[in-house]
Structures are given as C-alpha cells and as structure tokens.
Amino acid sequence: MRVPLNDLRLQYLSIREEIDAALQAVFESSAFSGGPFVEGFEKNFSRFCECEQAVAVGNGTEALWLALLAFGVGPGDEVLTVPNTFIATAEAISFTGAVPRFVDVDDVGYTMDPRLIEGALSKKTKAIIPVHLYGQAADMDPIMEIARSRGLVVIEDASQAHGADYKGRPAGSIGDAGCFSFYPGKNLGACGEGGAVTTNRPEVADRIRLLRDHGQRSKYDHCIVGFNARMDGVQGAVLDVKLKHLRKWNDRRRVIAHRYTELLGQTDAVVAPREAGYGDHVYHIYAVQVENRDAVMDALRALDIHCGVHYPVPIHRQQAYRNGNHAKRHLPVAEAAAARSLSLPIFPEMQDAQVDYAASQLNEVVQKLSG
Ligand SMILES: *Cc1c(COP(=O)(O)O)cnc(C)c1O
C-alpha cells in the first residue's frame, strides 16, 4: 500500500467544482492582482481568526517580514524566536536588518520555552516570534506577560496553525499580530503562494497595506518606500473556497493523529507527539521521536510509506546563521528533536487503512532496528 506524505490532488478532486468555478470567476473578471477576491478572503479570514483585520500578502515569509517592519523592527534590534522552525522565521528577522536570537523549546510541544526568555533578553530586544509548531499553539500567556512587562512586540508565526487555538482564542489573535503562510501543503493552502497578517491594531494593518503595495494609498502617490507583496486574485478566490472546508479538514487531521497515537502507544521505541492541553491542535505535522531516525525513514520508504523531517538542522546550526555566535550556543531540546523527529504522513483525505498500515509498519521497523 502506498502512503504519500501528502496528496494535494485528492483535496482538489474533493472540491473540484467549487475551485473550478472560483477560477473561472477570476478569469472572467480579470481581477488578477489584489482586488475583490482577495478582499473577500481577507474579510472571511479575519472573521475566522477573530481578528479585526487580515492583510493578504504574497507568502508567509513576507507576512513575517512586513509585520516586523510595521512595528518598526530594524537594524540594531534583536528578535527572539526558536531554532526549530522553517528558516523563513529567521530570514524575515534578518531582512529587516535585525538579528534573531534563538530560545530553546520545551519538550512537550517543542514550542518556545517561556522560562528561557528572560535569559535571552538584552537591551536590544524589540520583539518575540513564538512559532505554533506542527499546528499546536505555543504557551502564549507567559510569553505575553513577559512581553507586556518589557514593552516588547509579539508576532505569532501561525504558518502551521490555521484554526488552532490557545485557551479558546484562535492562533493569530493573541499577540500583536499573527502571520500565516498559505503555501500549498499548509492546512489552508493556496494553488500557488500566499500569506496573511492578522491583527487587531488598525494602524498596523494600514502600514502593512502600504508596505505591500509600493507605499501607495492611491495610484502613483507613494507616501513611504514599500514593496510589491500583494496576493494575486486566483489565490484569494481559491483560499476563500478552501476556508469553508478548513474546520472539517482540521477535525479529520485530529482523528488521524489520535488514531496514530493509539496505534503507536504499544512500544517505548516510538514517542508519539504530546498535546500541551491548552487548545485544539490542528496537526499540520504529526512528528514522532525515534532513535536511528534516518534508518527508520529509509526502511519505511522501501515499504512505500513516505515520511519527512521537520527540521533536520536547527537554524543556529545552519551555514547561513553560523556567524553571529549562534553556533556556539547549545540549545539541547531543539538539537535532540532535530536528530530524532520523524514526520508521518498526515492529510485529511488519508484513509484509515493507510494510517493503520503506516503505524504497524513503523512499529515493526523500530523493533527490528533496535533488536
Ligand atoms: C511555511 C512556513 C513559513 C513560510 O511561509 P512561506 O509561505 O513558504 O513563505 C514560515 N514559518 C513557518 C513556521 C512555516 O511553516
């Protein structure tokens, strides 16, 4: 039985008529850049996130970058984030001219450990970017408390957490702003690239709207130096269709995850992901911890079960970030996770039989490799 890591074609087939109609509407109106389909999606996505505003941009990296710029982060500043995230979180900080400082994570959800924040602060610290990793919110209350007492900005990287919540509040609505990616494989994925910033602060939303469109409020009237970071109309239309299905898809991801956890619970050699218990996890990724990770992954691939690793090298160990004293830092929890994490196939259209097969084969493989 073949078990792919993800299968976007199945998702398309399940909503084909709606997607085809949306695409046709965009082509017939020629609303290709920004425009009514993007604005309609912004309205619906802000409602979904229980935020006053959502500003759609070209991708998740731009969402983070423009949000930082909108809060005035730049050269001379430091921004705290985690080392076990997609590189984009750090790149967005670097492209403002600021410097990322990496805080280790806890060993439950592998999200920013609030107990380590004080020790990482300096006079230059301007902002904190916690990442809601794999679809589970970071522990936001203590993070917000520290940020408020020090006058720091909090930007949530919610790129893996569309529809997740923290104590009843949606991801993206807790900090000063939330940043989302709609890369095709995300829980809410475009048919191309997309991103958005959510916020309850109208002046921040206004600033990002200017920054994404060459600093112009009306055509050829440029009040600040901006950039082109607009979302295109096709993505706005597609995302608006898919948003209606997101809760159902997230529910299915949770069912699959809990099925995995039950089937993998028999052996100590596979450590299933844990839920921190302060909100709905939306399982963008289902990552277990195993010894001999690469050998386990190869053995599963030979059985046509396709896994991934998120992420094999923490950012402070990447060549791009090796200067700047990052490599000298020891961040033990993130480093251990990088060596042991294995992401199993998970997507809403996955069949129960595929889950059962992947789980039973994983149990067998780890037994063989450890015995
Ligand atoms: C996907 C992702 C991003 C980047 O989003 P793009 O749309 O690919 O630019 C940023 N942060 C995290 C945690 C992500 O998973």
The ligand as a Gaussian input file, in Angstrom:
#p B3LYP/6-31G(d) Opt

LIG

0 1
 C        5.666000      27.677000       5.815000
 C        6.239000      28.456000       6.920000
 C        6.723000      29.776000       6.744000
 C        6.922000      30.424000       5.408000
 O        5.862000      30.526000       4.595000
 P        6.019000      30.692000       3.005000
 O        4.613000      30.908000       2.573000
 O        6.621000      29.457000       2.465000
 O        6.875000      31.891000       2.758000
 C        7.133000      30.476000       7.871000
 N        7.117000      29.916000       9.088000
 C        6.700000      28.648000       9.290000
 C        6.699000      28.093000      10.674000
 C        6.274000      27.872000       8.209000
 O        5.885000      26.602000       8.427000

